[in-house]
Amino acid sequence: MYKVNCIRYGFDGATGELRRETGGSVCQTPGAAVAPAVGNPVVLAGNVEGLELAYGLDTNGADADGNGCNDGDGTIDAWINTFVPATQACQVSQVRAVRVNVLARTGTPQKDFSYPATTTIEDKVYATPVGTESQRRRVVVTEVKPRNIGIP
């Protein structure tokens, strides 16, 4: 028997904080209601304006295990930003990587600097909030390949 320790990351648009909650054993399953908070949130970063995820799917290959989904050939064939309800079970089983995009800004204004009116991350357009145009922004992107995914 193994204890599952849930870790959940979230973004609070009102405060601009990227947070992590740990502890507990109640995690959200795909397609289910959002699980209750699992612990005290820890602020990982401030001045965050956006958090977007993209899921890399391995959709090529035969249905070797008989579950109705292509099991893949080990290569990411498509990136999606939202799971489609009709095919969600297959899409979740085909995830091989997650691309994490964070839009953050400086804490102080910069003299003689003006940031563009919008920033596009994955499939979402973020408008620059009024009053923050003189703060520099950066999109930080990383790709995570979860362990033990796609192993029969």
BELNORNOR-V472308 format. One record per residue. N is the residue number from 1. RES is the residue in one small letter. SS is DSSP state (alpha for helix, beta for strand, coil for the rest). PHI is phi in whole degrees, 0 to 359 (none if undefined). PSI is psi in whole degrees, -180 to 180 (none if undefined). Layout:
N:RES:SS:PHI:PSI / N:RES:SS:PHI:PSI
This chain:
1:m:coil:none:137 / 2:y:coil:238:140 / 3:k:coil:272:132 / 4:v:coil:264:123 / 5:n:coil:256:116 / 6:c:coil:277:134 / 7:i:beta:235:126 / 8:r:beta:234:134 / 9:y:beta:254:145 / 10:g:beta:209:165 / 11:f:beta:233:127 / 12:d:beta:257:104 / 13:g:coil:295:-27 / 14:a:coil:289:-38 / 15:t:coil:259:-14 / 16:g:coil:73:28 / 17:e:beta:253:135 / 18:l:beta:264:125 / 19:r:beta:235:159 / 20:r:beta:230:134 / 21:e:beta:244:133 / 22:t:beta:231:166 / 23:g:coil:99:166 / 24:g:coil:77:178 / 25:s:coil:226:15 / 26:v:coil:259:110 / 27:c:coil:244:160 / 28:q:coil:278:137 / 29:t:coil:257:152 / 30:p:coil:305:130 / 31:g:coil:85:-7 / 32:a:coil:268:170 / 33:a:coil:295:157 / 34:v:coil:296:131 / 35:a:coil:290:153 / 36:p:coil:294:162 / 37:a:coil:305:142 / 38:v:coil:254:1 / 39:g:coil:170:-175 / 40:n:coil:286:129 / 41:p:beta:289:143 / 42:v:beta:247:127 / 43:v:beta:283:121 / 44:l:beta:269:-34 / 45:a:beta:202:148 / 46:g:coil:249:176 / 47:n:coil:58:34 / 48:v:beta:266:132 / 49:e:beta:253:-17 / 50:g:beta:197:150 / 51:l:beta:221:119 / 52:e:beta:231:142 / 53:l:beta:242:146 / 54:a:beta:229:143 / 55:y:beta:248:125 / 56:g:beta:273:120 / 57:l:beta:253:142 / 58:d:coil:255:99 / 59:t:coil:255:-9 / 60:n:coil:275:151 / 61:g:coil:119:171 / 62:a:coil:271:168 / 63:d:coil:272:79 / 64:a:coil:289:-30 / 65:d:coil:260:3 / 66:g:coil:74:19 / 67:n:coil:269:4 / 68:g:coil:87:4 / 69:c:coil:240:143 / 70:n:coil:294:132 / 71:d:coil:273:-9 / 72:g:coil:90:167 / 73:d:coil:240:10 / 74:g:coil:96:0 / 75:t:coil:242:137 / 76:i:coil:288:124 / 77:d:coil:256:-24 / 78:a:beta:207:150 / 79:w:beta:245:133 / 80:i:beta:233:157 / 81:n:coil:251:-18 / 82:t:coil:219:139 / 83:f:coil:281:138 / 84:v:coil:273:123 / 85:p:alpha:309:-40 / 86:a:alpha:293:-27 / 87:t:alpha:237:18 / 88:q:alpha:301:-42 / 89:a:alpha:301:-44 / 90:c:alpha:292:-44 / 91:q:alpha:299:-42 / 92:v:alpha:297:-40 / 93:s:alpha:287:-16 / 94:q:alpha:264:-3 / 95:v:beta:295:128 / 96:r:beta:239:-15 / 97:a:beta:202:158 / 98:v:beta:231:127 / 99:r:beta:261:124 / 100:v:beta:252:125 / 101:n:beta:240:125 / 102:v:beta:238:127 / 103:l:beta:259:116 / 104:a:beta:233:157 / 105:r:beta:232:162 / 106:t:coil:290:160 / 107:g:coil:277:-17 / 108:t:coil:233:150 / 109:p:coil:293:155 / 110:q:coil:247:130 / 111:k:coil:294:140 / 112:d:coil:58:37 / 113:f:coil:228:140 / 114:s:coil:221:122 / 115:y:coil:278:148 / 116:p:coil:303:159 / 117:a:coil:293:-28 / 118:t:beta:220:158 / 119:t:beta:225:130 / 120:t:beta:257:127 / 121:i:beta:232:121 / 122:e:coil:54:-116 / 123:d:coil:253:16 / 124:k:beta:237:141 / 125:v:beta:254:126 / 126:y:beta:257:127 / 127:a:beta:276:140 / 128:t:coil:288:121 / 129:p:coil:300:140 / 130:v:coil:300:134 / 131:g:coil:95:-7 / 132:t:coil:242:13 / 133:e:coil:298:-25 / 134:s:coil:268:11 / 135:q:coil:258:134 / 136:r:coil:288:151 / 137:r:beta:229:156 / 138:r:beta:214:141 / 139:v:beta:260:121 / 140:v:beta:256:128 / 141:v:beta:234:136 / 142:t:beta:218:152 / 143:e:beta:246:130 / 144:v:beta:247:130 / 145:k:coil:249:100 / 146:p:coil:300:144 / 147:r:coil:287:153 / 148:n:coil:62:20 / 149:i:coil:266:134 / 150:g:coil:81:10 / 151:i:coil:264:121 / 152:p:coil:294:none
